[in-house]
């Protein structure tokens, strides 16, 4: 039992930067959530009907946008407010 508390504290310390990320960058987090939702919706739509390759192209662009938003979050996190 005595070993569990330090492990929990250590785990929370590792997670703390990620937990504060949304509070520090609410607009970037909202953009990321919207992009992830858009990706999900396009995947569902394309399963229902063929879109002539356009859904696939949109998926690629959204995935690129998700990567860019994440990089932007990491950059701001590393360089302060």
C-alpha positions as CSV (number, residue, x, y, z in Angstrom):
1,X,0.0,0.0,0.0
2,X,2.8,2.4,0.8
3,X,4.3,2.0,-2.7
4,X,1.0,2.8,-4.4
5,X,0.8,6.5,-3.3
6,X,4.2,7.5,-4.8
7,X,3.3,5.8,-8.1
8,X,0.0,7.6,-8.2
9,X,1.7,11.0,-7.4
10,X,4.4,10.3,-10.1
11,X,1.7,9.4,-12.6
12,X,-0.3,12.5,-11.9
13,X,2.9,14.6,-12.3
14,X,3.4,13.1,-15.7
15,X,-0.2,13.8,-16.7
16,X,-0.3,17.3,-15.3
17,X,1.1,19.2,-18.3
18,X,-1.5,17.5,-20.6
19,X,-4.3,18.3,-18.1
20,X,-3.5,22.0,-18.2
21,X,-3.2,22.1,-21.9
22,X,-6.9,22.6,-22.6
23,X,-7.1,25.5,-20.0
24,X,-4.1,27.2,-21.6
25,X,-5.2,26.8,-25.2
26,X,-9.0,26.4,-25.4
27,X,-9.3,27.6,-29.0
28,X,-6.7,25.1,-30.3
29,X,-8.2,22.3,-28.3
30,X,-11.7,23.2,-29.7
31,X,-10.2,23.3,-33.2
32,X,-8.6,19.9,-32.6
33,X,-11.9,18.4,-31.4
34,X,-13.8,19.9,-34.4
35,X,-11.2,18.4,-36.8
36,X,-11.5,15.0,-35.1
37,X,-15.2,15.2,-35.4
38,X,-15.1,16.1,-39.0
39,X,-12.7,13.2,-39.7
40,X,-15.2,10.8,-38.0
41,X,-18.2,12.2,-40.0
42,X,-16.4,11.9,-43.3
43,X,-15.4,8.3,-42.6
44,X,-19.0,7.5,-41.8
45,X,-20.3,9.2,-44.9
46,X,-17.8,7.5,-47.1
47,X,-18.7,4.1,-45.7
48,X,-22.3,4.7,-46.7
49,X,-21.6,5.9,-50.3
50,X,-18.7,6.4,-52.6
51,X,-17.7,10.1,-53.0
52,X,-15.4,9.7,-56.0
53,X,-12.2,9.9,-54.0
54,X,-13.1,13.3,-52.5
55,X,-13.8,12.0,-49.0
56,X,-10.3,10.3,-49.1
57,X,-8.7,13.6,-50.1
58,X,-10.6,15.5,-47.4
59,X,-9.5,12.8,-44.9
60,X,-5.9,13.4,-45.8
61,X,-6.2,17.1,-45.5
62,X,-8.0,16.9,-42.1
63,X,-5.3,14.5,-40.8
64,X,-2.7,17.0,-41.9
65,X,-4.6,19.8,-40.1
66,X,-4.8,17.7,-37.0
67,X,-1.0,17.2,-37.0
68,X,-0.5,21.0,-37.5
69,X,-2.8,21.9,-34.6
70,X,-1.0,19.4,-32.4
71,X,2.3,20.8,-33.4
72,X,1.0,24.3,-32.7
73,X,-0.1,23.2,-29.2
74,X,3.3,21.6,-28.5
75,X,5.1,24.8,-29.8
76,X,3.1,27.1,-27.6
77,X,3.4,24.7,-24.6
78,X,7.2,24.7,-25.1
79,X,7.5,28.4,-25.6
80,X,5.1,29.7,-23.0
81,X,2.2,32.1,-23.2
